[in-house]
Amino acid sequence: MRYLRLHRPYILMGGLAALAACQAVFGSQAVAVPVAAAAADSTVHLRMLLAVASAALAVGSLHSGMQSLEAAATDRLRRFRARHLMAVTALAVLLSGGIELVSGTAESATTLVRAQLVWTGLAILSGRLFGWLLAWILPLATVFPLTYLGWDTMNQPRWWNLLWQDAASPACWVLAISSLILGAGSFLCTPWRRYAYGKRLTRSARNG
């Protein structure tokens, strides 16, 4: 199919396979990071950083050589793109979560999946704002506040610190769901829809 050729799925599959291999071999390695609280945990497992890359890679696969044409696409092509996004998101999350479930624990796998869902929503928003090849900008931008500012004065993870909060943290799941809703909304807010909405607003203002 021409759609698949334009989006070069072999790049996505190769990238996800490489990230999965790195996670399986090196995912439990602790990476030292700077923190504001001196006695707080100053390490983050590599699997969390790989999840940022996995989310950005999956969303970035929406880029194609005919981006301007797809931006003004028909309903049929928009449905293809929506299915594409759902499929690659599910694949990336299942790969990361499955590998962590096998090599780690159910709790660490749940925490990883939750974080990847947050970063996926942000990657979609980033792709809509800056272009799909730059879907990594917003997910990557969260790493510094999560690591450096993620601990309070009692050396406890803040409620929004999804890297260290336990798997059952309601606040972090609210963040994950909110991020996905934000991402879905930005995905649906195509240039054509923004143009049509702007025309309706202009017409209403003139008539009012």
ROSE-4610 file (N, C-alpha, C; in Angstrom, 1 decimal, always signed):
// ROSE-4610
residu = [M/M/M/R/R/R/Y/Y/Y/L/L/L/R/R/R/L/L/L/H/H/H/R/R/R/P/P/P/Y/Y/Y/I/I/I/L/L/L/M/M/M/G/G/G/G/G/G/L/L/L/A/A/A/A/A/A/L/L/L/A/A/A/A/A/A/C/C/C/Q/Q/Q/A/A/A/V/V/V/F/F/F/G/G/G/S/S/S/Q/Q/Q/A/A/A/V/V/V/A/A/A/V/V/V/P/P/P/V/V/V/A/A/A/A/A/A/A/A/A/A/A/A/A/A/A/D/D/D/S/S/S/T/T/T/V/V/V/H/H/H/L/L/L/R/R/R/M/M/M/L/L/L/L/L/L/A/A/A/V/V/V/A/A/A/S/S/S/A/A/A/A/A/A/L/L/L/A/A/A/V/V/V/G/G/G/S/S/S/L/L/L/H/H/H/S/S/S/G/G/G/M/M/M/Q/Q/Q/S/S/S/L/L/L/E/E/E/A/A/A/A/A/A/A/A/A/T/T/T/D/D/D/R/R/R/L/L/L/R/R/R/R/R/R/F/F/F/R/R/R/A/A/A/R/R/R/H/H/H/L/L/L/M/M/M/A/A/A/V/V/V/T/T/T/A/A/A/L/L/L/A/A/A/V/V/V/L/L/L/L/L/L/S/S/S/G/G/G/G/G/G/I/I/I/E/E/E/L/L/L/V/V/V/S/S/S/G/G/G/T/T/T/A/A/A/E/E/E/S/S/S/A/A/A/T/T/T/T/T/T/L/L/L/V/V/V/R/R/R/A/A/A/Q/Q/Q/L/L/L/V/V/V/W/W/W/T/T/T/G/G/G/L/L/L/A/A/A/I/I/I/L/L/L/S/S/S/G/G/G/R/R/R/L/L/L/F/F/F/G/G/G/W/W/W/L/L/L/L/L/L/A/A/A/W/W/W/I/I/I/L/L/L/P/P/P/L/L/L/A/A/A/T/T/T/V/V/V/F/F/F/P/P/P/L/L/L/T/T/T/Y/Y/Y/L/L/L/G/G/G/W/W/W/D/D/D/T/T/T/M/M/M/N/N/N/Q/Q/Q/P/P/P/R/R/R/W/W/W/W/W/W/N/N/N/L/L/L/L/L/L/W/W/W/Q/Q/Q/D/D/D/A/A/A/A/A/A/S/S/S/P/P/P/A/A/A/C/C/C/W/W/W/V/V/V/L/L/L/A/A/A/I/I/I/S/S/S/S/S/S/L/L/L/I/I/I/L/L/L/G/G/G/A/A/A/G/G/G/S/S/S/F/F/F/L/L/L/C/C/C/T/T/T/P/P/P/W/W/W/R/R/R/R/R/R/Y/Y/Y/A/A/A/Y/Y/Y/G/G/G/K/K/K/R/R/R/L/L/L/T/T/T/R/R/R/S/S/S/A/A/A/R/R/R/N/N/N/G/G/G]
num = [1/1/1/2/2/2/3/3/3/4/4/4/5/5/5/6/6/6/7/7/7/8/8/8/9/9/9/10/10/10/11/11/11/12/12/12/13/13/13/14/14/14/15/15/15/16/16/16/17/17/17/18/18/18/19/19/19/20/20/20/21/21/21/22/22/22/23/23/23/24/24/24/25/25/25/26/26/26/27/27/27/28/28/28/29/29/29/30/30/30/31/31/31/32/32/32/33/33/33/34/34/34/35/35/35/36/36/36/37/37/37/38/38/38/39/39/39/40/40/40/41/41/41/42/42/42/43/43/43/44/44/44/45/45/45/46/46/46/47/47/47/48/48/48/49/49/49/50/50/50/51/51/51/52/52/52/53/53/53/54/54/54/55/55/55/56/56/56/57/57/57/58/58/58/59/59/59/60/60/60/61/61/61/62/62/62/63/63/63/64/64/64/65/65/65/66/66/66/67/67/67/68/68/68/69/69/69/70/70/70/71/71/71/72/72/72/73/73/73/74/74/74/75/75/75/76/76/76/77/77/77/78/78/78/79/79/79/80/80/80/81/81/81/82/82/82/83/83/83/84/84/84/85/85/85/86/86/86/87/87/87/88/88/88/89/89/89/90/90/90/91/91/91/92/92/92/93/93/93/94/94/94/95/95/95/96/96/96/97/97/97/98/98/98/99/99/99/100/100/100/101/101/101/102/102/102/103/103/103/104/104/104/105/105/105/106/106/106/107/107/107/108/108/108/109/109/109/110/110/110/111/111/111/112/112/112/113/113/113/114/114/114/115/115/115/116/116/116/117/117/117/118/118/118/119/119/119/120/120/120/121/121/121/122/122/122/123/123/123/124/124/124/125/125/125/126/126/126/127/127/127/128/128/128/129/129/129/130/130/130/131/131/131/132/132/132/133/133/133/134/134/134/135/135/135/136/136/136/137/137/137/138/138/138/139/139/139/140/140/140/141/141/141/142/142/142/143/143/143/144/144/144/145/145/145/146/146/146/147/147/147/148/148/148/149/149/149/150/150/150/151/151/151/152/152/152/153/153/153/154/154/154/155/155/155/156/156/156/157/157/157/158/158/158/159/159/159/160/160/160/161/161/161/162/162/162/163/163/163/164/164/164/165/165/165/166/166/166/167/167/167/168/168/168/169/169/169/170/170/170/171/171/171/172/172/172/173/173/173/174/174/174/175/175/175/176/176/176/177/177/177/178/178/178/179/179/179/180/180/180/181/181/181/182/182/182/183/183/183/184/184/184/185/185/185/186/186/186/187/187/187/188/188/188/189/189/189/190/190/190/191/191/191/192/192/192/193/193/193/194/194/194/195/195/195/196/196/196/197/197/197/198/198/198/199/199/199/200/200/200/201/201/201/202/202/202/203/203/203/204/204/204/205/205/205/206/206/206/207/207/207/208/208/208]
x = [+0.8/+0.0/+0.9/+0.4/+1.3/+1.4/+0.4/+0.5/+1.7/+1.8/+2.9/+4.2/+4.3/+5.6/+6.0/+5.1/+5.4/+5.9/+5.4/+5.7/+6.9/+7.4/+8.5/+8.5/+7.6/+7.4/+8.7/+9.6/+10.8/+11.7/+11.6/+12.4/+11.8/+10.5/+9.9/+10.1/+10.0/+10.2/+11.6/+12.5/+14.0/+14.3/+13.7/+14.0/+13.4/+12.2/+11.5/+12.2/+12.7/+13.5/+14.8/+15.5/+16.7/+16.5/+15.4/+15.1/+14.7/+13.9/+13.5/+14.8/+15.7/+16.9/+17.7/+17.8/+18.5/+17.9/+16.5/+15.8/+16.0/+16.0/+16.1/+17.5/+18.5/+19.9/+20.3/+20.0/+20.5/+19.4/+18.2/+17.1/+17.2/+17.7/+17.8/+19.0/+19.8/+21.0/+20.6/+21.2/+20.9/+21.7/+21.1/+21.8/+21.8/+22.9/+23.0/+22.5/+21.6/+21.1/+21.2/+21.3/+21.3/+19.9/+19.9/+18.7/+18.8/+17.7/+17.8/+17.9/+17.2/+17.3/+18.5/+19.4/+20.7/+20.6/+19.6/+19.5/+18.6/+18.0/+17.1/+17.8/+17.0/+17.5/+18.0/+19.3/+19.9/+20.1/+19.3/+19.5/+18.1/+18.1/+16.9/+17.3/+16.4/+16.7/+16.6/+17.5/+17.6/+16.3/+15.6/+14.3/+13.4/+13.4/+12.5/+12.9/+14.2/+14.7/+14.4/+14.5/+14.2/+12.8/+11.9/+10.5/+10.2/+10.9/+10.8/+11.1/+12.2/+12.5/+11.5/+11.0/+10.0/+8.7/+8.2/+7.0/+7.2/+8.4/+8.6/+8.8/+9.4/+9.6/+8.3/+7.4/+6.1/+5.3/+5.3/+4.5/+5.2/+6.5/+7.2/+7.0/+6.5/+6.3/+5.1/+4.4/+3.3/+3.9/+5.2/+5.8/+5.9/+5.7/+5.8/+6.4/+6.7/+7.3/+6.2/+4.9/+3.8/+3.0/+3.7/+3.1/+2.1/+2.3/+1.4/+0.1/+0.2/-1.0/-1.8/-1.1/-1.8/-2.5/-1.9/-2.5/-3.9/-4.1/-5.4/-6.1/-5.9/-6.4/-7.9/-8.4/-9.8/-10.1/-11.3/-11.7/-11.1/-11.0/-10.5/-9.0/-8.3/-6.8/-6.7/-7.5/-7.4/-7.7/-8.7/-8.9/-7.7/-7.0/-5.8/-4.8/-4.6/-3.6/-4.0/-5.3/-5.7/-5.4/-5.7/-5.4/-3.9/-3.2/-1.7/-1.2/-1.7/-1.2/-1.6/-2.8/-3.3/-2.4/-2.2/-1.4/+0.0/+0.7/+2.1/+2.2/+1.2/+1.3/+1.1/+0.1/-0.1/+1.1/+1.8/+2.9/+4.1/+4.3/+5.4/+5.2/+4.0/+3.6/+3.7/+3.2/+3.2/+4.7/+5.5/+6.9/+7.6/+7.5/+8.2/+7.6/+6.3/+5.7/+5.9/+5.9/+6.1/+7.5/+8.5/+9.9/+10.1/+9.5/+9.7/+9.0/+7.9/+7.2/+8.0/+8.7/+9.5/+10.8/+11.4/+12.7/+12.7/+11.5/+11.4/+10.2/+9.3/+8.2/+6.9/+5.8/+4.5/+4.4/+4.8/+4.7/+5.6/+6.9/+7.8/+7.3/+6.6/+6.1/+4.9/+4.1/+2.9/+3.4/+4.4/+5.0/+5.6/+6.2/+6.8/+5.8/+4.7/+3.6/+2.9/+2.7/+2.1/+2.9/+4.2/+5.1/+5.1/+5.1/+5.1/+3.8/+2.7/+1.4/+1.5/+2.0/+2.2/+3.0/+4.2/+5.1/+4.5/+3.6/+3.0/+2.0/+1.2/+0.3/+1.1/+2.2/+3.0/+3.7/+4.1/+4.7/+3.7/+2.4/+1.4/+1.2/+1.1/+1.0/+2.2/+3.4/+4.6/+4.7/+4.3/+4.2/+3.3/+2.1/+1.2/+1.7/+2.4/+2.9/+4.1/+5.1/+6.4/+6.7/+5.8/+6.1/+6.4/+5.9/+6.0/+7.4/+8.4/+9.8/+10.3/+9.6/+10.0/+9.1/+8.5/+7.6/+8.4/+9.7/+10.4/+10.6/+10.3/+10.6/+9.9/+8.6/+7.9/+8.2/+8.2/+8.6/+9.9/+10.9/+12.3/+12.3/+11.5/+11.5/+11.0/+10.3/+9.8/+10.9/+11.9/+12.9/+13.6/+14.0/+14.7/+13.8/+12.6/+11.8/+11.5/+11.3/+11.0/+12.2/+13.4/+14.6/+15.1/+15.3/+15.9/+15.0/+13.7/+12.7/+11.7/+11.9/+10.8/+10.7/+11.5/+11.6/+11.3/+10.5/+10.2/+11.3/+11.0/+12.1/+12.2/+11.2/+11.3/+11.9/+12.4/+13.0/+12.0/+10.8/+9.7/+9.4/+9.1/+8.7/+7.4/+7.5/+6.3/+5.1/+3.9/+2.8/+2.8/+3.5/+3.5/+4.8/+5.6/+6.8/+6.6/+6.2/+5.7/+6.9/+8.1/+9.3/+9.4/+9.1/+9.3/+8.0/+6.9/+5.7/+5.3/+4.6/+4.3/+3.3/+3.1/+2.3/+0.8/+0.4/-1.0/-1.4/-0.4/-0.6/-1.8/-2.9/-4.0/-3.6/-2.8/-2.5/-1.7/-0.8/+0.0/-0.9/-1.9/-2.7/-3.6/-4.0/-4.8/-3.9/-2.6/-1.7/-1.6/-1.6/-1.5/-2.7/-3.9/-5.1/-5.3/-4.9/-5.0/-4.1/-2.9/-1.9/-2.5/-3.1/-3.6/-4.8/-5.6/-6.8/-6.2/-5.2/-4.6/-4.0/-3.3/-2.7/-3.8/-4.8/-5.9/-6.5/-6.8/-7.4/-6.5/-5.2/-4.3/-4.2/-4.3/-4.2/-5.4/-6.6/-7.8/-7.9/-7.1/-7.2/-6.3/-6.7/-5.9/-5.9/-5.0/-5.0/-6.3/-6.9/-8.2/-9.3/-9.3/-10.3/-10.1/-8.9/-8.6/-9.1/-8.8/-9.2/-10.8/-11.4/-12.9/-13.5/-12.9/-13.4/-13.1/-12.0/-11.7/-12.7/-13.1/-14.1/-15.4/-15.8/-17.1/-17.1/-15.9/-15.9/-15.9/-15.2/-15.3/-16.7/-17.3/-18.7/-19.6/-19.5/-20.3/-20.1/-18.8/-18.5/-19.1/-19.1/-19.7/-21.2/-21.8/-23.2/-23.7/-22.8/-23.2/-23.1]
y = [-1.2/+0.0/+1.3/+2.3/+3.5/+4.2/+4.1/+4.8/+4.2/+2.9/+2.3/+2.6/+2.7/+3.0/+4.5/+5.4/+6.8/+6.9/+6.0/+6.1/+5.2/+4.4/+3.6/+2.8/+1.9/+1.2/+0.4/+0.1/-0.7/+0.2/+1.5/+2.3/+2.2/+2.3/+2.2/+0.8/-0.3/-1.6/-1.8/-1.3/-1.4/-0.7/+0.6/+1.4/+0.8/+0.3/-0.3/-1.6/-2.4/-3.6/-3.3/-2.2/-1.8/-1.3/-0.6/-0.1/-1.2/-2.2/-3.4/-4.2/-4.3/-5.1/-4.3/-3.0/-2.2/-2.3/-2.3/-2.4/-3.8/-4.9/-6.2/-6.4/-5.8/-6.0/-5.0/-3.7/-2.6/-1.9/-2.3/-1.5/-1.3/-2.2/-2.1/-1.3/-0.9/-0.1/+1.3/+1.7/+3.0/+4.1/+5.2/+6.3/+7.4/+8.0/+9.1/+10.4/+11.1/+12.3/+13.3/+14.6/+15.6/+15.8/+16.1/+16.3/+17.5/+18.2/+19.4/+19.1/+18.0/+17.5/+16.7/+17.1/+16.4/+14.9/+14.5/+13.2/+12.3/+12.9/+12.1/+11.2/+10.2/+9.2/+9.9/+9.8/+10.5/+9.6/+8.5/+7.6/+7.4/+7.1/+6.7/+5.5/+4.5/+3.3/+3.7/+3.1/+3.4/+3.1/+2.1/+1.7/+2.9/+3.8/+4.9/+5.9/+6.1/+7.0/+6.4/+5.0/+4.4/+4.5/+4.6/+4.7/+6.1/+7.1/+8.4/+8.2/+7.6/+7.4/+6.5/+5.5/+4.6/+5.4/+6.2/+7.0/+8.0/+8.6/+9.6/+9.0/+7.8/+7.1/+6.6/+6.1/+5.6/+6.8/+7.9/+9.0/+9.6/+9.7/+10.3/+9.5/+8.3/+7.5/+8.1/+9.0/+9.7/+10.6/+10.9/+11.8/+11.0/+11.8/+11.2/+12.2/+11.8/+12.7/+13.5/+13.3/+14.0/+14.6/+15.2/+15.8/+16.8/+17.7/+18.8/+18.3/+17.2/+16.6/+15.9/+15.2/+14.4/+15.4/+16.6/+17.5/+18.0/+18.0/+18.3/+17.1/+16.0/+14.7/+14.5/+13.5/+13.1/+12.4/+12.2/+11.5/+10.1/+9.4/+8.1/+8.0/+9.0/+9.0/+9.4/+10.3/+10.6/+9.4/+8.6/+7.3/+6.4/+6.3/+5.5/+6.0/+7.3/+7.9/+7.6/+7.7/+7.4/+5.9/+5.0/+3.6/+3.4/+4.1/+4.0/+4.4/+5.5/+6.0/+5.0/+4.5/+3.6/+2.3/+1.8/+0.6/+0.7/+1.8/+1.9/+2.2/+3.0/+3.2/+1.9/+1.1/-0.2/-1.0/-1.1/-1.9/-1.5/-0.2/+0.4/+0.1/+0.3/+0.1/-1.4/-2.2/-3.7/-4.2/-3.7/-4.1/-3.7/-2.5/-2.0/-2.7/-2.7/-3.3/-4.8/-5.5/-6.9/-7.3/-6.6/-6.9/-6.6/-5.5/-5.2/-6.2/-6.7/-7.8/-9.0/-9.4/-10.6/-10.4/-9.3/-9.1/-8.4/-7.8/-7.1/-7.6/-6.7/-7.1/-6.5/-7.0/-6.5/-5.0/-4.6/-3.2/-2.3/-2.7/-1.9/-1.8/-2.9/-2.9/-1.9/-1.9/-1.0/+0.5/+0.7/+2.1/+2.5/+1.6/+1.9/+2.2/+1.4/+1.6/+3.0/+3.3/+4.5/+5.7/+5.7/+6.7/+6.9/+5.7/+5.8/+6.3/+6.1/+6.7/+8.2/+8.7/+10.1/+10.7/+10.1/+10.6/+10.5/+9.5/+9.3/+10.5/+10.8/+12.0/+13.3/+13.5/+14.7/+14.6/+13.4/+13.3/+13.7/+13.3/+13.6/+15.2/+15.8/+17.2/+17.9/+17.4/+17.9/+17.8/+16.6/+16.4/+17.4/+17.6/+18.5/+20.0/+20.3/+21.7/+22.0/+21.0/+21.3/+20.4/+19.5/+18.5/+17.2/+16.1/+14.8/+14.3/+14.8/+14.4/+15.0/+16.0/+16.6/+16.2/+15.1/+14.6/+14.3/+14.3/+14.0/+15.3/+16.5/+17.7/+17.7/+17.6/+17.7/+16.6/+15.3/+14.2/+14.4/+14.8/+14.9/+16.1/+17.1/+18.3/+18.0/+16.9/+16.5/+15.8/+15.3/+14.5/+15.3/+16.6/+17.4/+17.7/+18.2/+18.4/+17.2/+16.0/+14.8/+14.3/+14.5/+14.0/+15.0/+16.3/+17.3/+17.9/+18.1/+18.7/+17.8/+16.5/+15.5/+15.1/+15.7/+15.3/+16.5/+16.3/+17.4/+17.5/+18.4/+18.6/+17.4/+16.5/+15.3/+14.2/+14.5/+13.4/+12.4/+12.8/+11.9/+12.4/+11.4/+11.8/+12.7/+13.8/+14.6/+13.8/+14.3/+13.5/+13.4/+14.2/+14.2/+13.5/+13.0/+12.3/+10.9/+10.7/+9.4/+8.4/+8.9/+7.9/+7.2/+7.8/+7.1/+6.9/+7.5/+7.1/+5.7/+5.0/+3.6/+3.4/+2.2/+1.9/+2.2/+2.2/+2.5/+3.9/+4.8/+6.3/+6.8/+7.2/+7.8/+9.0/+9.9/+11.2/+10.9/+10.0/+9.7/+9.1/+8.3/+7.7/+8.8/+9.8/+10.9/+11.7/+11.8/+12.5/+11.7/+10.4/+9.5/+9.7/+9.6/+9.8/+11.2/+12.2/+13.6/+13.8/+13.2/+13.4/+12.7/+11.5/+10.9/+11.7/+12.2/+13.0/+14.3/+14.9/+16.1/+15.7/+14.6/+14.1/+13.8/+13.1/+12.8/+14.0/+15.0/+16.3/+17.0/+17.0/+17.7/+17.0/+15.6/+14.8/+15.1/+15.3/+15.5/+17.0/+17.8/+19.3/+19.5/+19.0/+19.1/+20.5/+20.9/+22.2/+22.5/+21.5/+21.7/+22.1/+21.3/+21.6/+23.0/+23.4/+24.7/+25.8/+25.6/+26.5/+26.7/+25.5/+25.5/+26.2/+25.9/+26.5/+28.0/+28.4/+29.8/+30.6/+29.9/+30.5/+30.6/+29.6/+29.7/+30.8/+31.0/+32.1/+33.4/+33.6/+34.8/+35.1/+34.1/+34.3/+34.7/+34.0/+34.3/+35.8/+36.2/+37.5/+38.6/+38.3/+39.2/+39.3/+38.1/+38.1/+38.7/+38.6/+39.0/+40.5]
z = [+0.0/+0.0/+0.0/-0.7/-0.9/+0.5/+1.3/+2.6/+3.4/+3.4/+4.1/+3.5/+2.2/+1.6/+2.0/+2.0/+2.4/+3.8/+4.7/+6.1/+6.5/+5.6/+5.8/+7.1/+7.3/+8.6/+9.0/+8.1/+8.5/+9.4/+9.3/+10.2/+11.6/+11.7/+13.0/+13.6/+12.8/+13.4/+13.8/+13.0/+13.4/+14.6/+14.7/+15.9/+17.2/+17.1/+18.2/+18.7/+17.7/+18.0/+18.7/+18.2/+18.9/+20.3/+20.5/+21.8/+22.7/+22.2/+23.0/+23.4/+22.5/+22.8/+23.9/+23.8/+24.8/+26.2/+26.1/+27.4/+28.0/+27.2/+27.8/+28.4/+27.8/+28.2/+29.3/+29.1/+29.9/+30.7/+30.6/+31.1/+32.6/+33.4/+34.8/+35.3/+34.4/+34.7/+35.3/+36.4/+37.0/+36.4/+36.0/+35.4/+36.4/+36.7/+37.7/+37.1/+37.8/+37.4/+38.5/+38.2/+39.2/+39.9/+41.2/+41.9/+42.8/+43.0/+43.9/+45.3/+45.7/+47.1/+47.3/+48.2/+48.3/+48.7/+49.5/+50.0/+49.2/+48.1/+47.3/+46.4/+45.8/+44.9/+43.6/+43.4/+42.2/+41.0/+40.9/+39.8/+39.1/+37.9/+37.2/+36.3/+36.2/+35.4/+34.0/+33.2/+31.8/+31.0/+31.5/+30.8/+30.7/+31.7/+31.7/+30.6/+30.4/+29.3/+28.0/+27.9/+26.6/+26.3/+27.3/+27.0/+26.4/+26.8/+26.1/+24.6/+24.3/+22.9/+22.2/+22.8/+22.2/+21.9/+22.8/+22.5/+21.4/+21.4/+20.3/+19.0/+19.0/+17.7/+17.1/+18.0/+17.5/+16.9/+17.6/+17.1/+15.9/+15.9/+14.8/+13.5/+13.6/+12.3/+11.5/+12.1/+11.3/+10.2/+10.3/+9.3/+8.0/+6.9/+5.6/+4.6/+3.4/+2.4/+1.8/+2.1/+1.5/+2.7/+3.6/+4.8/+4.6/+3.7/+3.4/+2.8/+1.9/+1.3/+2.4/+3.3/+4.3/+5.3/+5.5/+6.4/+6.0/+4.7/+4.1/+3.5/+4.2/+3.6/+3.8/+3.0/+3.1/+4.4/+4.7/+5.9/+5.9/+4.7/+4.7/+5.1/+4.6/+4.9/+6.4/+6.9/+8.3/+9.2/+8.8/+9.5/+9.5/+8.3/+8.2/+9.2/+9.3/+10.2/+11.7/+12.0/+13.3/+13.7/+12.8/+13.0/+13.1/+12.3/+12.3/+13.7/+14.2/+15.5/+16.6/+16.6/+17.7/+17.6/+16.4/+16.2/+16.7/+16.3/+16.7/+18.2/+18.8/+20.2/+21.0/+20.6/+21.2/+21.1/+19.9/+19.8/+20.7/+20.7/+21.5/+23.0/+23.5/+24.9/+25.2/+24.4/+24.6/+24.7/+23.8/+23.8/+25.1/+25.4/+26.6/+27.9/+28.0/+29.2/+29.2/+28.1/+28.1/+28.5/+28.0/+28.3/+29.8/+30.3/+31.7/+32.6/+32.2/+32.9/+33.0/+31.9/+31.9/+32.7/+32.6/+33.2/+34.6/+34.9/+36.2/+37.0/+37.4/+38.2/+37.5/+38.0/+37.5/+37.9/+39.0/+39.4/+38.6/+38.3/+37.5/+36.1/+35.6/+34.2/+34.2/+35.2/+35.2/+35.3/+36.1/+36.2/+34.9/+34.2/+32.9/+31.8/+31.8/+30.8/+31.1/+32.4/+32.7/+32.3/+32.5/+32.0/+30.5/+29.8/+28.4/+27.8/+28.5/+28.1/+28.2/+29.3/+29.5/+28.4/+28.1/+27.0/+25.6/+25.4/+24.1/+23.9/+24.9/+24.7/+24.5/+25.2/+25.0/+23.6/+23.1/+21.8/+20.7/+20.9/+19.9/+19.8/+21.0/+21.1/+20.4/+20.8/+20.2/+18.7/+18.2/+16.8/+16.0/+16.7/+16.1/+16.1/+17.1/+17.2/+16.4/+16.4/+15.8/+14.5/+14.2/+13.1/+13.7/+13.0/+13.5/+13.8/+13.0/+13.3/+14.6/+15.1/+16.4/+17.5/+17.4/+18.5/+19.8/+19.8/+21.0/+21.9/+21.4/+22.1/+23.5/+23.6/+24.8/+25.8/+25.3/+26.2/+26.8/+26.0/+26.5/+27.5/+27.3/+28.2/+29.6/+29.7/+31.1/+31.9/+31.3/+32.0/+33.1/+32.8/+33.8/+35.0/+34.9/+36.1/+36.9/+36.2/+36.9/+37.7/+37.2/+37.9/+38.9/+38.4/+39.3/+40.3/+40.0/+40.9/+41.4/+41.2/+41.6/+43.0/+43.9/+45.3/+46.2/+47.3/+48.2/+49.3/+50.2/+51.3/+52.2/+52.2/+53.0/+52.3/+51.1/+50.2/+49.8/+49.6/+49.1/+47.7/+46.8/+45.4/+45.4/+44.7/+44.5/+43.8/+44.0/+43.5/+42.0/+41.3/+39.8/+39.3/+40.2/+39.8/+39.4/+38.2/+37.7/+37.6/+37.7/+37.6/+38.9/+40.1/+41.4/+42.1/+41.8/+42.5/+42.2/+43.1/+42.9/+41.9/+41.4/+40.3/+40.5/+41.8/+42.0/+42.3/+42.1/+42.4/+41.6/+42.2/+41.4/+40.6/+41.3/+40.6/+39.3/+39.4/+38.2/+37.1/+37.4/+36.4/+35.8/+36.7/+36.1/+35.1/+35.4/+34.5/+33.2/+33.3/+32.1/+31.2/+31.8/+31.1/+30.5/+31.3/+30.8/+29.6/+29.7/+28.6/+27.3/+27.5/+26.3/+25.7/+26.6/+26.1/+25.3/+25.9/+25.3/+23.9/+23.9/+22.7/+21.6/+22.0/+21.1/+20.5/+21.4/+21.0/+20.0/+20.2/+19.3/+18.0/+18.0/+16.8/+15.9/+16.6/+15.8/+15.3/+15.9/+15.6/+14.4/+13.2/+12.0/+11.5/+10.6/+10.0/+9.3/+8.6/+8.0/+9.0/+10.1/+11.1/+11.7/+12.0/+12.5/+11.6/+10.3/+9.3/+9.2/+9.2/+9.2/+10.4/+11.6/+12.8/+12.8/+12.3/+12.2/+11.3/+10.2/+9.3/+10.0/+10.7/+11.4/+12.4/+13.2/+14.1/+13.5/+12.3/+11.6/+11.1/+10.6/+10.1/+11.2/+12.4/+13.5/+14.0/+14.0/+14.5/+13.5/+12.2/+11.3/+11.4/+11.6/+11.7/+13.1/+14.1/+15.4/+15.5]
